[in-house]
Amino acid sequence: MAKGKKKKTVESKGKKMTLKMAKSCLKSLADGSRCLDLSNQGLSTVPKCIVKLCDVEELDLSRNVLQKLPDFIDRFANLRSLDLHSNHLEHIPESIGRLQSLVSLNLCNNWLTSGSLPSELGLLRKLRQLNLGLNRIQLVPSSFAALKELRHVGLFDNHLTRYPDHLRNLPRLERLNLDNNPITVAERGPRDADAIRRVESLYLVKDSCLCEECLQKVQTERQRLESRGNGEPVSSRSRVTFAGLVSPNSVAQLDQEMWR
């Protein structure tokens, strides 16, 4: 029995990694930069020894069992890409705001809430891709309004009940994935509809671009909205989005898979 308990304790600590093992995970990329790929290694903590490899441009710690990102992450000053998807992260340290070269940050499929996201994320002025899908986020931090270079944002499968206002005026935003959040059309309102209309990944397309099934959903929703609006045609009012249309057409579906 005692041996069994000891084994359980060792397993809970996760796999240990030496500097030699970490060096063997270094990869050279086509553009001449280097990536430290520690994905799928069974790590429960980020090994301190990798600080000696902090000159890499990409760091992949995805598909481990990490619960915490250490403060020393700011030592990786040259990072352009940080991949932490599919861990058990519950908190992101304030030091992440010092990664001023970061272009892509993937925090998808963790245990993050609104309180887990420090305001310092707004200091990542070069950030273009941010994936926060498959978490437990209810509100988007106001500091995200400072991320003027953001192009692609994934917030699918969270607990958002309203369109994130702080993303409304991002000048370069191209794709925003809000799928599978409890957001309703009524809670968005006309102003929200205008903001959403310019975001590519909400798939506002012409009827001719839709399959028969999706077109039927649109028509059904249109009839429901018209009846609720006392018979006034939708075309004469501010354009609205259709909450019932959750599956994009086949072309958009391929594009969406990049976030999954």
N, C-alpha and C positions, 0 to 999 in steps of 0.2 A: 504493500500500500504506500509506504514511504517513497519507494522508487517512483511510483506512478505520479505522486504529487510533485516530485522534483522535476520530472519530465515536463509536466504541465507548466511549471514556472519557467523553464528554459524556453519552451515554445512561445510563451507570451512575450518574451523579450525580442523575438524576431531574429532574423539572420544578422550576423555580424560581418562587417566588411573591412578588410585591411587596405592600406594604400596601394599595395601591389595588385590586389584584386580590382580596385577602382581604376588603376592605370590600364588594366587590360580591357576596360570598357570604353576607352577613348576611341572615337571615330573621327576620321577626316572627311569633311563634306566636300561636295563638288566645287563650292566657291572658295575653298581653301581654309574655311573656318573649322573649328573642332567642336565636337559634341561629346559630352560625358553622359552615356546612356546607362543609367542604373534602373531602368524599368524592369518590373516583374522579378525583383530580387528578394522578395519577402522581407523587406526592411520595415521595421517599426519605428526607427529613428533615423534621421539623416546622419551618416557617419561624419564625425568631425574631421577625419583625415582628408576628406575631399577638398578642404580649404586650400590644400597645397596644389590643387588643380583649378584654382579659381580664375584662371585666365581663359577658360573656355567661353565660347559664344552661345552654346546651347547646353541646357541641363534638363535631362529627362528623368524624372523620379516617379513616373506614372506606374499604376498597377502594383503598388505596394500596400502596406497597411500603416502608413504614416498618420499619426494623430496630431502632429505639431510640426510646423516649419520653424527651424531655429533662427534666432536673431542674426546669426553669422551669415545668413543668406546675402546680406549686403556686401560681403567680401567679393561676390561674383560681379564685379562692376562692369564687365564686358558683356554680360548676358544680353542676348537679343531675344532668346526664346526660353521660357520656363514652363515645363509641362509637368503638372501635378495631378492629372486626372485619375480618377478611380483609386482614391485613398480613403482614409477615415479622418481627414482634416476637419477640425472644429474651430480653428482659429488661424488667422494670418497675422504675422507680426508687423509692427509699424515699420520695421527696417526695410520692408519690401519697397517702400517709397524711395529708397536711395538707388534703386536699379534704373538709373536714368537712361540706359541704352535699350531697355526692354521694349520690344515691338509686339511680341506675342505672349500671352499668359493664359494657360489652360488650367482652370480649377474645377472642371466638370466632374460630376459624380463623386461628391464628397458629402460632408455633414455640416456644411456652412449655413449660418443664419445671417440675418441682417447685422446682428451685433458682432459677427465674426470678421466683418470687412472693415479694416481701419480706414480712416479718412485719408491716410497717406497714399492710398491707391491713386488718388487724384493728382499726385506728383509725377506720375509716369507719363510725361508729356509726349513721348514718342510712341506710346502704345497704340497699335492698330487693330489687334485682334484680342478679344476678351471673351472667354467661354466660362460662364458660371451656371450652365445648365445642370439639371439633376442634383439640386441642392435643396435647402429649406428656407430660401430667402423670401421675406415678405415685403421689404422695402429696399429700393436702390439708394445707396448713400448719395447725398447732395454733392459730395466731392467729385462724383463722376462727371459733373457738368464741365469740369476743367480738362477733360480728356479730349481735346479738340481734334486729335488725329485718329480717333476711333473710326474704323470702317465696318468691322464685323463684331456683333455682340450676340452671345448666346445666353438667354435667360429662360430657356424652356424647362418644363417640369420643375417649377418652383411653387411658391405659395403667394405669388403676387395677385392682388385683387384690383389693382389700378395700373393703368399705363404709367410707366416710370417717367415722371415729369422732367427729371434731371437729364434725360437723354433727348428731350424734345428738340433742342436747338443745336445739337452737335453738327457742325457744318459739313463733315465728311462721312457721316454715317450712311452706309449703303445697305447693310443687312442687319435686321434685328429679329431674332427668333424668340417669340413669346409663347410658343405652343404649350398646351397643357398647363396653363395657369388659370385660376378662377377669375378671369377678367371678363366683365360683361360690357356690352355696347352702351348700355344706359350709364354706366359709371365712367365711361370715357368722355362722352359728350362731344359736341361739334368740334371744339378746339383739338381734342385728342384725335378725332378722325382725320383732321387736316394734317396733323403731324405724322400719323401712321401712314397716310397715303403716299408719302414720299419715301417710305422705307421699303426696299425691294423685297425683303424676305417675308412680308405679309401677303405677297402674291395677289395684288389687286390687278386682275387681268380682265380682258374683254370676254364677253360670253362665248365668242367663237374659239377661244383658247381652252375652254373647259370641256372635260369629258361629259357625257350625258348625265352620269350620276351627280357630279359636282354642280352642273348647271341646274339640275332639279332642286338641289339644296338651296342654291342662290334664289331661284324663283319662289320657292316656298317661304324663304326668309323675307324676301321682298314683299310678298303678300301679307305676311304677318306684320311687318313694319308699317305698311300702308294702312292696314286696318287699325293699328294703334295710333296712327297719325291722322285720324278722322278722314281718311280717304285721300289726303293730299299726296300726289305722286312723289316717289322718292327722288326722282330726277330734278324736281323743283326745289328740293331742300338740300342742305349740306350733305355731301356724300358720306355714307356710313359704311362701316365694315360689317361683314356677315360672320357672326360668332359661330354659326353652324358649319361653316366651311373650314374644317380643320385639316383636310388633306389636300395639298396642292396638286396641280397636274403633274404628269410624269416628268416633264422637263425640270420643274421646280423641285420635285422630289429628289432628283439626283444631286441638285445643288445643296439641298438641306442635309444630306447625309454627312457632309463634312463636319457637322456639329455632333453627330451621334457617336 
